[in-house]
Amino acid sequence: MDILKAVIFGIIEGLTEWLPVSSTGHMILANEWVKMDLSAQFMEMFLVVIQFGAILAVLVLYFRKLNPFSRKKSPRQKQATLSLWMKVLCACVPAGVIGILFDDQIDAAFYNFQTVAITLILYGVLFIVVENRNRGKVPSIRNFTSLTYQTAFLIGIFQVLSLIPGTSRSGATILGAILMGASREIAAEFTFFLAIPVMLGASLLKILKFGFVYSQMEILVLLSGMITAFLVSIVAICFLMGYIKKHNFKSFGYYRIALGAIVLLYFGLVH
């Protein structure tokens, strides 16, 4: 049963990590309803480390675009790919520094259903407002060449907001990129690429805190969650990139508002 529950968590992670709807908001609901017969310390680590499967999906889908050593690329294309990686790393600095210094304090202060519900609703409203504000505007950043290091760093500052549970890492960075003038496609893809070092770092920190001693069941649960997150992430990423070619992000805003209300009602009434 724990393996089946790990698959459920993997499905939720794979869907919500890339869609701007807050994986944390969904995970706290899932963790409330789908209880595993494993330690609280393992569950804390598991809910972060299954993100590794989601990262692999990005690497598989965008391998050619992210590979600066491809023989099929010209020297100019290789240089552009290396530049893209440098922009990604530049954007990771703010959240990386704040996360390492204040991770435990942020969790202690903000990891509660009230904060998650408020941020779900707040950023849902912001998505709707930003999309209405940008209606009819032509994006100034429609490729990664026109995305400057300064803009990448500013998007990284928006990513700091995602350290508060319920914000959604993809939601914060997509909003930031759109406000900086990026097209929806560039905003989404840059968000995917930012996740690689960020989520690898978060997973490594949780593993180091938990240790390297696992029971056979814990290994099976962890692998089941990661493999499921990988497969579902491929579907979710392909869906999102196809969706935003014809639609805006307002529907995700409405969804966040509804989910935030559900979180408030459920935990307010039950607890």
C-alpha positions as CSV (number, residue, x, y, z in Angstrom):
1,M,0.0,0.0,0.0
2,D,2.9,2.4,0.7
3,I,4.2,1.9,-2.8
4,L,0.8,2.7,-4.2
5,K,0.6,5.8,-2.1
6,A,4.1,6.8,-3.3
7,V,2.8,6.5,-6.9
8,I,-0.1,8.9,-5.9
9,F,2.4,11.4,-4.5
10,G,4.5,11.0,-7.7
11,I,1.5,11.8,-9.8
12,I,0.8,14.9,-7.8
13,E,4.4,16.0,-7.9
14,G,4.7,15.4,-11.6
15,L,1.6,17.5,-12.4
16,T,2.0,20.3,-9.9
17,E,5.7,21.0,-10.1
18,W,5.5,22.4,-13.6
19,L,2.0,23.8,-13.6
20,P,1.9,27.1,-11.7
21,V,-0.5,25.8,-9.1
22,S,1.8,25.1,-6.1
23,S,3.0,21.6,-5.5
24,T,3.1,22.3,-1.7
25,G,-0.6,23.2,-1.6
26,H,-1.4,19.9,-3.2
27,M,1.1,17.9,-1.2
28,I,-0.2,19.1,2.2
29,L,-3.7,18.0,1.2
30,A,-2.4,14.7,-0.1
31,N,-0.3,14.1,3.0
32,E,-3.5,14.7,5.1
33,W,-5.5,12.1,3.2
34,V,-2.9,9.6,2.0
35,K,-1.0,8.5,5.1
36,M,2.1,6.3,4.8
37,D,3.3,3.9,7.4
38,L,6.7,5.5,7.4
39,S,8.6,7.9,9.8
40,A,7.9,11.7,9.7
41,Q,11.6,12.3,8.9
42,F,11.4,10.0,5.9
43,M,8.2,11.6,4.6
44,E,9.8,15.1,4.9
45,M,12.7,13.9,2.8
46,F,10.5,11.9,0.4
47,L,8.3,14.8,-0.5
48,V,11.4,16.8,-1.6
49,V,13.5,14.1,-3.2
50,I,10.8,12.8,-5.5
51,Q,11.3,16.1,-7.3
52,F,14.5,14.5,-8.7
53,G,12.2,12.4,-11.1
54,A,10.6,15.7,-12.2
55,I,14.0,17.2,-13.0
56,L,15.0,14.2,-15.1
57,A,11.9,14.9,-17.3
58,V,13.2,18.4,-18.1
59,L,16.7,17.0,-18.9
60,V,15.2,14.4,-21.2
61,L,12.8,16.7,-23.0
62,Y,15.3,19.6,-23.4
63,F,18.5,17.6,-23.7
64,R,19.5,19.0,-27.1
65,K,18.7,22.6,-26.1
66,L,20.6,22.3,-22.9
67,N,23.6,20.3,-24.2
68,P,26.4,22.8,-25.0
69,F,28.6,19.9,-26.3
70,S,26.3,18.6,-29.0
71,R,28.2,17.9,-32.2
72,K,25.1,19.0,-34.1
73,K,25.5,22.5,-32.8
74,S,27.6,25.2,-34.4
75,P,30.2,27.0,-32.3
76,R,27.8,30.0,-32.1
77,Q,25.0,27.7,-30.9
78,K,27.2,26.1,-28.3
79,Q,28.2,29.5,-27.0
80,A,24.5,30.4,-26.8
81,T,23.8,27.3,-24.8
82,L,26.6,28.0,-22.4
83,S,25.3,31.5,-22.0
84,L,21.8,30.1,-21.2
85,W,23.3,28.0,-18.5
86,M,25.1,31.0,-17.1
87,K,21.8,32.9,-17.0
88,V,20.2,30.0,-15.2
89,L,22.9,29.9,-12.6
90,C,22.8,33.7,-12.2
91,A,19.0,33.5,-11.6
92,C,19.5,30.8,-9.0
93,V,21.8,32.9,-6.8
94,P,19.1,34.8,-4.8
95,A,17.0,31.8,-3.9
96,G,20.1,29.7,-3.3
97,V,21.6,32.1,-0.8
98,I,18.4,32.8,1.1
99,G,17.3,29.1,1.0
100,I,20.6,27.9,2.5
101,L,20.7,30.5,5.2
102,F,17.1,30.6,6.2
103,D,15.5,27.3,5.1
104,D,14.6,26.0,8.5
105,Q,13.4,29.4,9.8
106,I,11.2,29.9,6.7
107,D,9.6,26.4,7.2
108,A,9.1,27.0,10.9
109,A,7.4,30.4,10.3
110,F,5.4,29.7,7.2
111,Y,4.8,26.0,6.7
112,N,1.1,26.0,7.8
113,F,-2.2,25.8,6.0
114,Q,-3.0,29.5,6.5
115,T,0.1,30.6,4.7
116,V,-0.4,28.1,1.9
117,A,-4.0,29.1,1.4
118,I,-3.2,32.8,1.4
119,T,-0.4,32.5,-1.1
120,L,-2.4,30.2,-3.3
121,I,-5.2,32.8,-3.5
122,L,-2.8,35.9,-3.7
123,Y,-0.8,34.6,-6.6
124,G,-4.0,33.3,-8.3
125,V,-5.2,36.9,-8.3
126,L,-1.9,38.2,-9.5
127,F,-1.9,35.8,-12.5
128,I,-5.3,37.2,-13.5
129,V,-4.2,40.8,-13.0
130,V,-0.9,40.4,-14.9
131,E,-2.6,38.6,-17.8
132,N,-5.3,41.4,-18.0
133,R,-2.5,44.0,-17.8
134,N,-0.5,42.4,-20.6
135,R,-3.5,41.8,-22.9
136,G,-2.5,42.8,-26.5
137,K,1.1,43.6,-25.6
138,V,3.9,42.1,-27.7
139,P,6.6,40.5,-25.5
140,S,10.0,42.1,-25.7
141,I,11.8,38.8,-24.9
142,R,10.9,36.1,-27.3
143,N,14.2,34.1,-27.3
144,F,16.9,33.3,-24.8
145,T,19.4,35.5,-26.6
146,S,17.4,38.6,-25.8
147,L,17.1,37.5,-22.1
148,T,19.9,39.5,-20.4
149,Y,21.8,38.5,-17.3
150,Q,20.2,41.4,-15.4
151,T,16.7,40.2,-16.4
152,A,17.7,36.6,-15.4
153,F,18.8,37.8,-12.0
154,L,15.6,39.8,-11.5
155,I,13.6,36.6,-12.3
156,G,15.7,34.9,-9.7
157,I,14.6,37.4,-7.1
158,F,11.0,36.5,-7.9
159,Q,12.0,32.9,-7.3
160,V,12.9,33.8,-3.7
161,L,9.2,34.3,-3.1
162,S,8.7,30.6,-3.8
163,L,10.5,29.8,-0.5
164,I,7.2,30.7,1.2
165,P,5.0,27.5,1.0
166,G,2.1,27.7,-1.4
167,T,3.6,30.4,-3.7
168,S,4.7,27.8,-6.3
169,R,8.3,28.1,-7.7
170,S,7.1,27.9,-11.3
171,G,4.3,30.4,-10.5
172,A,6.6,33.0,-9.0
173,T,9.2,32.7,-11.8
174,I,6.7,32.7,-14.6
175,L,5.0,35.8,-13.2
176,G,8.4,37.5,-12.8
177,A,9.5,36.6,-16.3
178,I,6.2,37.9,-17.8
179,L,6.5,41.1,-15.9
180,M,10.1,41.5,-17.2
181,G,8.7,41.2,-20.8
182,A,9.2,37.6,-21.6
183,S,6.8,35.6,-23.7
184,R,4.8,32.9,-22.0
185,E,6.9,30.2,-23.8
186,I,10.2,31.7,-22.7
187,A,8.9,32.3,-19.2
188,A,7.8,28.6,-18.9
189,E,11.0,27.2,-20.3
190,F,13.3,29.3,-18.2
191,T,11.3,28.2,-15.2
192,F,11.9,24.6,-16.2
193,F,15.6,25.2,-16.5
194,L,15.9,27.1,-13.2
195,A,14.4,24.0,-11.5
196,I,17.4,21.8,-12.4
197,P,20.0,23.3,-10.0
198,V,17.4,24.5,-7.5
199,M,15.7,21.1,-7.1
200,L,18.9,19.2,-7.3
201,G,20.3,21.3,-4.4
202,A,17.1,20.9,-2.3
203,S,17.1,17.2,-2.9
204,L,20.7,16.9,-1.9
205,L,20.2,18.9,1.3
206,K,17.3,16.7,2.4
207,I,19.2,13.5,1.7
208,L,22.2,14.8,3.7
209,K,19.9,15.8,6.6
210,F,18.1,12.4,6.5
211,G,21.3,10.3,6.0
212,F,22.1,7.4,3.7
213,V,20.6,4.5,5.6
214,Y,17.3,3.2,4.1
215,S,15.2,0.1,4.7
216,Q,14.2,-1.9,1.6
217,M,10.6,-0.5,1.8
218,E,11.9,3.1,1.9
219,I,14.0,2.5,-1.2
220,L,11.1,1.0,-3.1
221,V,8.8,3.9,-2.0
222,L,11.4,6.5,-3.0
223,L,12.0,4.9,-6.4
224,S,8.3,4.5,-7.1
225,G,7.7,8.2,-6.3
226,M,10.5,9.4,-8.5
227,I,9.8,7.2,-11.5
228,T,6.1,8.2,-11.4
229,A,7.0,11.9,-11.0
230,F,9.3,11.5,-14.1
231,L,6.7,10.0,-16.3
232,V,3.9,12.4,-15.3
233,S,6.2,15.4,-15.6
234,I,6.9,14.6,-19.2
235,V,3.1,14.7,-19.9
236,A,2.6,17.8,-17.8
237,I,5.5,19.8,-19.5
238,C,4.3,18.9,-22.9
239,F,0.7,19.8,-22.0
240,L,1.7,23.2,-20.6
241,M,3.9,24.2,-23.6
242,G,1.0,23.2,-25.9
243,Y,-1.6,25.0,-23.8
244,I,0.1,28.4,-23.5
245,K,0.6,28.6,-27.2
246,K,-3.1,29.2,-27.5
247,H,-4.1,30.3,-24.0
248,N,-2.9,32.5,-21.1
249,F,-2.3,31.7,-17.5
250,K,-5.6,33.0,-16.1
251,S,-7.2,29.6,-15.8
252,F,-4.4,28.6,-13.4
253,G,-5.1,31.7,-11.4
254,Y,-8.8,30.7,-11.0
255,Y,-7.7,27.2,-10.0
256,R,-5.3,28.5,-7.4
257,I,-8.0,30.7,-5.9
258,A,-10.4,27.7,-5.7
259,L,-7.7,25.4,-4.2
260,G,-6.8,28.1,-1.6
261,A,-10.4,28.3,-0.5
262,I,-10.6,24.5,-0.2
263,V,-7.4,24.4,1.9
264,L,-8.8,27.2,4.2
265,L,-12.2,25.5,4.5
266,Y,-10.8,21.9,5.0
267,F,-8.2,22.7,7.6
268,G,-10.3,25.4,9.3
269,L,-13.2,23.0,9.8
270,V,-11.3,19.8,10.4
271,H,-8.5,21.3,12.6
